[in-house]
């Protein structure tokens, strides 16, 4: 009889220890994910409401996109884009491949003026499939809606923000085809009236 009570007591203690460990792990889990908000060479923090995928793509809340602003010299872009693959460059642009959520990537093109300073930023995001395209697009709408407020809908179905916060026009659109499910982001300085083909 004593051995049965001893075994029952041992099992009860083991159960209590296991329950306590699970509660501690559940309480600590949100703290462990906070490190996902710190990205990039500058260790700046992206909006904590953004998903890890968007955080890795955007990299920082500083600047307009990935820490880059209009008028920034090309040499500074190169120092901020360390870790991204420089695909092509000439006197009018820098073209980077950013692997933000393997196998998903983005091509980021910094258009330069005659002083080798940023005049326009374009990003073409290559989601893995149509479902991923929708998720990333919706997360970008939420992120930029939080940052720039209300958007307008363009004739082609794309979205447009005109913001005095960063003095820019932002165009966000999807491109769909049989095998193509891209997302396009275009950042232009100031308020811009968009004509077909721009």
N, C-alpha and C positions, 0 to 999 in steps of 0.2 A: 504494500500500500504506500509506504514511504517513497519507493522508487517511482511510482506513478505520479505522486504529487511533485516530486523533484523534477521529473521530465516535463510535466505540465507547467511548472514554474519556469523552467528553462525556456520552453517554447513561448511563454507569455513575455518574458524579457526580450527575447529575440524579435518578437513581433513589435514591441514598443520601440526598439532601436531602429528597426527597418522603417517604421512609420515616421519617426523623427527625421531620419536621413532624407526621406522623400520630401517632406515639408521644407527642409532646409534647401534642397536642390531646386524646388519650385520657386522659392523666394529669391534665390540667387540668379536664376536664369535671365530675368530682364537686365540685370547689371552686366552680364557677360556680353549681351548683344550691343551695348552702348558703343563698344569699340568699332562697330561697323560704320558709325557716323564720322570717323576720322579717316580721311582719305587724302592721298596725294603727297607731293613733295613738300607742300607748305604746312601740312598737318592742320588745315583749317576745317571747320565743321560745317557740313551741309545740313540743311533743315532736317531736324530729327524725325519729322513726319515722312520724309522721303524714304522709299524702299532702298535696300542695299544696291539693287541693279541701277536705279536712277542715281544714287549717290556715287557709284563708281563711274558712271558716264559723265555726270556734271562736275564731279570732283570737289568743287568748292563753291560757296555762296559769294565769294569775292569775285568781282568783275562781272562780265556778262555771261561767259561760258568757259568753263575749265580754268578760271582765273584770268582770262584774257579780256581786255577792254579795247574799244575803238581808240585808235591813235597810238597803240602800243607798238614799239619797234620790233622788227622780226627777230632780233637777237634775244630779246626778252622772252618772246614766245618759245624759242628753242630751249631756253633755260627752264621754262615752266612745263614744257612737254617732254622732259627727260623721262624715259620709260615708255613713251609712245614711239611707234615706228614712223620715221620720216619717210614717206613714200616717194615724194617728188617735191622739188622746189625750183623756183626761178624768181626773177625780180618782181613778179606780180602776185605770187601766192606761195604758201606753204601747205602741203597736203600730208596729213598724218592719218595713220591707222591706229585706232584705239580699241584694244581688246578689253571690253568691259564686263562681259559675262559669257566666257567661252562656251560654245563656239560662236556666240554673237559678237559682232564688232560694229564699229562706226568709222566712217571716213570724215575727218574734220578738215575743212579747207578754210584757211585764213587768207582772204584776198587783201592784197597790199596796194597802197597808193604809190605815187612816184617818189615818196620819201621813205619807202619800205616800212610803212606803218599800217596797222589794221584798219581797213575801211568797211569790211563785211565779214561775217562768220557764217559758214554753212556746215551743217552736219547731216550726213546721210547714214541712218542707222539701219543695220542689216539684221533683223530678228531671225530666229531659227525657222519660224513658221507663222502662219496666219494667227494662231492663238497667242503666240508670244508678241506679235505685232500689236494686237488689240490691248494686251496687258501693258506693254511699254507705252503705247500711245495714251491710254487712260491715265497712267501714272504721270506722264509728262503734262497732260492737261491739268491734273490736280496740282502738281508742283508749280507750274507757271500761273495757274489760277490763284494759288495762294500768294505767289510773289507779285504778280502784276494785276490781279483783279479780273474783271469781266472781259471776255473776248467777244469778237464778232465773228460770224460765219461768212466765209467767202463763197462766191458762186461755185467754185470747184469743190466745195465741201471742206476746205481747209479752214483753220482757225487763225485769227489775227489778234494780237495784243498790241496796243500802242500805249507805251508807258513813259511817264515822266520820271519814274524812279531811276531808270538807267538811260533815259532819253533814247528810246529805241522803238522800232517796230519788229515784232517777232511773228514769223509765219510758221505754223506747224501743220503738216499735211501727211497723208498716207498715199502710197503708190502701190496699186495692186495689179497683179498679172497672174498668169498661170503658175509661175515659179518665183515671182517677185513680190515681196511684202515689205517694202522699205518704208521708212518714216523720214521725212525731211524737216529739218529745222533751219530757218534762215533768220539771222539777226542783222538788221539794217539800222544805221544811225538815224535818230529823229523820227518824225512822223512821215510816213511814206505812203503815197497813193500807188497801189499796185496795179499795173496794167498787165494784160494777158501776155505771157511769154517772159516776164521778168523773174 
